Amino acid sequence: MKKILFVVNPISGDIDKQDLEETLKGFCLNQKISAEFYKTTGEQDEEKLKEKINSFKPEAVVAVGGDGTVSLVAKQIINTKIALAIIPQGSGNGLSKDLDIPQTFEEALQVLVDNRVKAIDTLDVNGEVSIHICDMGFNALVVKRFCEGETRGPGAYAWIAMQEFMGYTTHRYIIKSKGQVLFEGEAFMVTVTNAKAFGSNAAINPNGIINDGCFEVCVMEPFPKTSSLGILYRLYTDSIDESVYTQRFSCQEVIIENLDDAQIQIDGEPIEPVKQLTIKVQPRTLNVLLPNPIEQESA
């Protein structure tokens, strides 16, 4: 990759990025990479970034930030030959972890030199792009509260989760696929993903494969608070499927009726609750740069 656009979120993850641009410029000069930069501001970023990509025509766009920055970039380059690269600088960095992208700045930067390209699936959620996790219920509410707050970082997220958990009430859903009702009833949360884990490393879909042409709907049913530690243990030991409070369905298309207007989030960004979500898999529509070599996969 000899022509790269860096998209930098200056406030993600509560990480100081004051000298980051100069470091990246020095790296690109050393590697003979033509580089340009775009800093997010939270105002018309999608439109401005699209214009930047169209004018510069990079081979790769590097998201330097958290999951929100990654999602912003992915939306602009989906269904193109341009590759997404990630230098994790956020609170969760969920997609980069699922893709085994190094979490340290120096190692992630090296992927721009030594890499391979992999095409991964994305999801269409009521016309919006999701590249990692969309969910309804508890986690989506925590994401909303986190985005409304002024403090960033995993500690702030965990604190909000503990506060919301104590008084949280479940919501009702109907989940259908190919005319069949897969689930009907109350749920603590409903998670839709073709990846494995949240940015917190909690594996809600431990066997997820990000380019198999399917996605999973993971339902966590209401549970007594006395079971919460056991559920947390299973989330962090890749054994959530063994819980009596969870169900998982593999789908290519699904309709979810959100009967009680539960909060919804897509890739770390809260959206206004809607009564129905139609979700479809978009096979291998996003090219990503991964470390090379990694474990070989079958074609």
Backbone torsions as a table, in degrees:
resi	resn	phi	psi	omega
1	MET	NA	115.5	-176.2
2	LYS	-115.8	2.3	178.2
3	LYS	-140.2	106.9	-168.8
4	ILE	-130.3	137.3	172.5
5	LEU	-106.9	124.7	176.5
6	PHE	-97.5	127.3	176.0
7	VAL	-109.6	111.9	-171.9
8	VAL	-110.5	126.4	172.0
9	ASN	-96.1	110.8	-173.1
10	PRO	-69.2	-17.7	-173.5
11	ILE	-114.9	0.4	-174.9
12	SER	-67.1	142.3	170.9
13	GLY	66.9	8.6	-177.6
14	ASP	55.4	39.0	-177.6
15	ILE	-110.5	131.5	179.1
16	ASP	-69.9	119.2	-178.5
17	LYS	-117.4	24.3	-174.6
18	GLN	-58.4	-43.1	-176.9
19	ASP	-99.7	6.6	-172.1
20	LEU	-65.4	-43.4	-176.5
21	GLU	-62.9	-40.1	178.7
22	GLU	-65.0	-37.7	177.2
23	THR	-62.9	-44.1	179.8
24	LEU	-65.8	-38.7	178.6
25	LYS	-64.2	-41.1	178.0
26	GLY	-64.4	-40.3	177.7
27	PHE	-61.6	-46.6	-177.9
28	CYS	-66.5	-36.9	177.0
29	LEU	-62.7	-42.4	179.8
30	ASN	-65.8	-35.9	-177.6
31	GLN	-92.7	2.8	-178.7
32	LYS	59.3	43.3	177.7
33	ILE	-102.8	129.2	173.0
34	SER	-79.4	121.5	-172.3
35	ALA	-131.9	145.5	169.1
36	GLU	-132.0	165.4	-172.7
37	PHE	-130.5	144.8	171.6
38	TYR	-133.3	124.2	176.8
39	LYS	-100.4	129.1	179.5
40	THR	-73.2	147.6	179.0
41	THR	-124.9	-12.3	-175.3
42	GLY	87.1	0.1	180.0
43	GLU	-123.1	111.4	178.1
44	GLN	54.6	36.4	-178.3
45	ASP	-63.1	-38.5	-177.6
46	GLU	-62.3	-46.8	-178.3
47	GLU	-66.0	-44.8	-178.0
48	LYS	-66.7	-38.6	179.3
49	LEU	-68.6	-39.9	177.9
50	LYS	-59.1	-42.8	178.1
51	GLU	-62.8	-41.1	-180.0
52	LYS	-62.9	-43.5	179.3
53	ILE	-64.5	-43.2	-178.6
54	ASN	-64.7	-34.3	-178.2
55	SER	-82.1	-38.6	-175.8
56	PHE	-86.0	-31.4	179.9
57	LYS	54.5	61.6	-178.8
58	PRO	-75.7	159.5	172.0
59	GLU	-80.5	-29.8	179.3
60	ALA	-144.0	148.4	173.0
61	VAL	-117.5	125.1	-175.2
62	VAL	-101.9	119.5	175.3
63	ALA	-85.7	113.4	179.1
64	VAL	-107.9	89.4	-174.8
65	GLY	170.7	-152.5	-179.8
66	GLY	-100.9	-160.7	-175.8
67	ASP	-63.1	-32.8	178.1
68	GLY	-64.8	-40.2	178.0
69	THR	-67.5	-40.9	177.8
70	VAL	-60.6	-44.4	179.3
71	SER	-63.6	-42.4	178.3
72	LEU	-56.5	-46.6	-179.3
73	VAL	-66.9	-46.4	-175.8
74	ALA	-58.3	-38.7	-178.9
75	LYS	-61.3	-28.2	-177.2
76	GLN	-85.9	-19.6	-173.8
77	ILE	-119.7	3.7	177.7
78	ILE	-60.6	142.7	-179.4
79	ASN	63.3	28.9	173.0
80	THR	-127.3	176.1	176.5
81	LYS	-85.6	-8.1	-179.7
82	ILE	-68.9	136.0	-177.7
83	ALA	-95.8	146.2	172.8
84	LEU	-92.6	128.9	170.5
85	ALA	-119.8	154.5	-175.8
86	ILE	-131.3	128.1	166.9
87	ILE	-112.7	101.4	-171.0
88	PRO	-64.4	122.8	179.6
89	GLN	-143.7	32.3	-176.8
90	GLY	-116.6	-168.4	-179.4
91	SER	-80.1	-38.1	-176.3
92	GLY	-112.9	-45.7	179.2
93	ASN	56.6	44.4	-172.0
94	GLY	-61.5	-51.0	-176.3
95	LEU	-63.9	-41.9	-178.8
96	SER	-61.8	-36.0	177.7
97	LYS	-67.7	-42.2	179.2
98	ASP	-63.8	-28.7	-179.4
99	LEU	-91.8	5.1	-179.6
100	ASP	61.1	31.7	173.3
101	ILE	-79.0	133.6	-178.1
102	PRO	-55.3	143.4	-177.2
103	GLN	-93.4	-8.7	175.6
104	THR	-89.8	146.9	-175.7
105	PHE	-58.1	-48.6	-175.1
106	GLU	-63.2	-43.3	-178.7
107	GLU	-70.1	-38.6	178.2
108	ALA	-65.1	-37.2	178.2
109	LEU	-63.3	-35.4	-178.8
110	GLN	-65.8	-23.6	178.7
111	VAL	-62.4	-25.2	178.3
112	LEU	-67.2	-19.4	-179.6
113	VAL	-100.8	-43.7	-175.8
114	ASP	-117.7	99.9	-171.0
115	ASN	-151.9	172.2	166.4
116	ARG	-138.4	157.5	-177.9
117	VAL	-101.1	133.1	177.1
118	LYS	-128.1	133.8	176.5
119	ALA	-90.3	124.9	-179.4
120	ILE	-115.5	160.6	177.4
121	ASP	-75.9	152.0	169.4
122	THR	-126.1	171.7	178.7
123	LEU	-119.6	143.4	171.0
124	ASP	-100.7	115.0	-178.4
125	VAL	-115.2	98.6	-176.2
126	ASN	51.0	38.5	178.6
127	GLY	89.3	-7.7	177.1
128	GLU	-96.5	150.1	-179.9
129	VAL	-87.4	133.1	170.7
130	SER	-125.0	129.1	-178.8
131	ILE	-111.7	-6.5	-177.3
132	HIS	-136.6	-75.0	-175.7
133	ILE	-141.8	131.6	169.5
134	CYS	-119.1	134.3	176.9
135	ASP	-148.6	165.6	180.0
136	MET	-128.5	141.7	176.9
137	GLY	107.2	-136.6	-168.7
138	PHE	-59.4	-54.8	-176.7
139	ASN	-62.1	-38.4	179.0
140	ALA	-62.5	-37.4	177.2
141	LEU	-65.2	-41.8	178.0
142	VAL	-63.0	-41.6	177.5
143	VAL	-59.7	-42.7	179.4
144	LYS	-61.9	-47.6	179.6
145	ARG	-62.6	-39.4	179.4
146	PHE	-62.8	-44.5	-179.4
147	CYS	-67.0	-29.2	179.1
148	GLU	-76.7	-20.8	-177.3
149	GLY	-82.1	171.4	-178.6
150	GLU	-100.8	-13.3	-177.2
151	THR	-97.1	134.8	178.5
152	ARG	-109.8	172.3	178.8
153	GLY	105.5	158.1	-177.1
154	PRO	-63.3	-29.9	179.4
155	GLY	-63.8	-42.1	178.8
156	ALA	-64.1	-39.9	179.3
157	TYR	-63.4	-45.0	-179.1
158	ALA	-63.7	-39.1	-179.9
159	TRP	-64.5	-43.1	177.9
160	ILE	-63.9	-41.4	179.7
161	ALA	-60.2	-42.2	179.1
162	MET	-64.9	-40.8	179.9
163	GLN	-64.4	-46.0	-177.3
164	GLU	-70.3	-31.6	-176.2
165	PHE	-61.6	-38.3	-173.1
166	MET	-62.2	-35.1	-177.2
167	GLY	-114.0	15.5	-173.0
168	TYR	-74.6	137.9	174.6
169	THR	-113.7	142.2	-176.3
170	THR	-77.4	168.3	-178.1
171	HIS	-129.6	163.1	-177.3
172	ARG	-98.6	142.0	-179.1
173	TYR	-141.2	153.8	166.8
174	ILE	-125.8	126.6	-177.4
175	ILE	-117.5	123.6	-177.0
176	LYS	-127.0	145.9	174.1
177	SER	-145.6	128.0	179.9
178	LYS	53.4	40.4	177.3
179	GLY	79.6	-0.6	-178.5
180	GLN	-106.3	136.4	176.4
181	VAL	-81.3	115.8	179.2
182	LEU	-86.5	-33.3	-177.4
183	PHE	-155.5	141.2	174.3
184	GLU	-146.2	121.5	179.2
185	GLY	150.4	-164.1	179.8
186	GLU	-86.1	148.7	177.2
187	ALA	-144.7	145.6	173.8
188	PHE	-67.4	-43.2	171.5
189	MET	-162.0	157.2	176.2
190	VAL	-123.5	122.3	-176.1
191	THR	-116.5	131.7	178.4
192	VAL	-117.3	121.1	-175.8
193	THR	-160.5	153.0	167.8
194	ASN	-112.7	10.4	174.5
195	ALA	-101.5	-162.9	-173.4
196	LYS	-110.6	-46.3	-165.9
197	ALA	-138.4	156.0	169.3
198	PHE	-68.2	167.7	177.4
199	GLY	-61.8	-20.7	177.8
200	SER	-77.6	-0.8	-177.5
201	ASN	79.6	5.1	175.2
202	ALA	-74.3	116.3	-172.6
203	ALA	-87.2	95.3	179.4
204	ILE	-80.2	-20.1	-177.2
205	ASN	-140.7	68.1	-167.0
206	PRO	-60.8	-22.7	-179.6
207	ASN	-103.7	15.1	-177.6
208	GLY	-63.8	139.6	175.9
209	ILE	-120.6	124.7	-166.0
210	ILE	-82.5	-0.6	179.1
211	ASN	-141.5	35.8	-177.9
212	ASP	-98.9	6.5	178.5
213	GLY	79.8	6.9	178.0
214	CYS	-133.2	165.6	170.1
215	PHE	-134.8	168.6	-178.6
216	GLU	-116.5	142.1	171.2
217	VAL	-107.3	115.4	-175.9
218	CYS	-108.0	117.2	-178.1
219	VAL	-105.2	123.2	172.6
220	MET	-107.5	111.6	-176.0
221	GLU	-79.0	164.4	178.4
222	PRO	-55.5	142.5	-179.1
223	PHE	-141.7	152.3	177.3
224	PRO	-68.1	148.2	-178.7
225	LYS	-61.4	-23.0	177.4
226	THR	-67.7	-16.9	179.4
227	SER	-94.6	-1.6	-172.4
228	SER	-63.9	-39.9	179.9
229	LEU	-66.0	-37.8	177.4
230	GLY	-64.9	-38.7	177.9
231	ILE	-67.2	-42.8	176.2
232	LEU	-58.8	-41.8	178.9
233	TYR	-59.9	-45.1	-179.3
234	ARG	-66.1	-37.1	178.3
235	LEU	-62.4	-34.0	-176.3
236	TYR	-97.8	6.4	175.8
237	THR	-126.6	21.7	177.2
238	ASP	57.0	32.6	-176.5
239	SER	-127.7	25.3	-176.6
240	ILE	-63.4	-26.4	179.7
241	ASP	-65.7	-17.4	179.7
242	GLU	-83.2	-7.5	179.4
243	SER	-75.0	141.6	177.9
244	VAL	-73.8	-9.3	-177.0
245	TYR	-99.1	6.9	-177.6
246	THR	-125.7	148.9	171.9
247	GLN	-134.9	150.8	179.9
248	ARG	-138.9	134.8	-178.5
249	PHE	-126.8	134.6	176.4
250	SER	-96.1	128.8	-173.2
251	CYS	-141.3	163.9	168.2
252	GLN	-110.6	-22.2	176.4
253	GLU	-152.7	142.3	-178.1
254	VAL	-150.0	149.9	172.6
255	ILE	-117.4	126.4	179.5
256	ILE	-117.8	118.6	175.4
257	GLU	-90.2	119.2	-177.3
258	ASN	-97.4	81.3	-165.6
259	LEU	-65.9	-30.5	-176.0
260	ASP	-107.7	17.4	179.4
261	ASP	56.6	45.9	176.2
262	ALA	-64.9	153.1	178.9
263	GLN	-62.8	147.1	-179.4
264	ILE	-127.5	143.7	171.7
265	GLN	-137.1	148.5	176.7
266	ILE	-126.6	114.4	177.3
267	ASP	52.2	43.9	174.9
268	GLY	85.7	5.1	179.3
269	GLU	-119.5	118.2	178.9
270	PRO	-68.4	144.1	174.2
271	ILE	-125.7	162.7	179.5
272	GLU	-65.1	136.5	178.6
273	PRO	-59.2	138.6	174.8
274	VAL	-127.0	160.7	-176.5
275	LYS	-75.8	-23.8	-176.1
276	GLN	-146.8	136.6	173.5
277	LEU	-116.9	129.5	171.3
278	THR	-109.4	121.3	-172.8
279	ILE	-123.4	129.4	-179.1
280	LYS	-131.1	144.1	176.4
281	VAL	-80.4	142.1	175.6
282	GLN	-118.4	92.7	-169.8
283	PRO	-62.2	129.1	170.6
284	ARG	48.3	53.3	-176.2
285	THR	-104.9	-0.6	-179.3
286	LEU	-133.5	122.5	176.5
287	ASN	-86.8	132.7	178.5
288	VAL	-127.9	148.6	175.0
289	LEU	-89.9	125.3	-179.8
290	LEU	-119.5	158.0	176.3
291	PRO	-58.9	147.7	-179.5
292	ASN	-131.6	130.6	-2.9
293	PRO	-87.0	156.4	168.7
294	ILE	-127.8	-179.4	-177.9
295	GLU	-54.0	127.1	-177.1
296	GLN	-69.1	142.4	179.1
297	GLU	-116.4	156.4	174.1
298	SER	-73.5	150.3	-177.3
299	ALA	-67.8	NA	NA
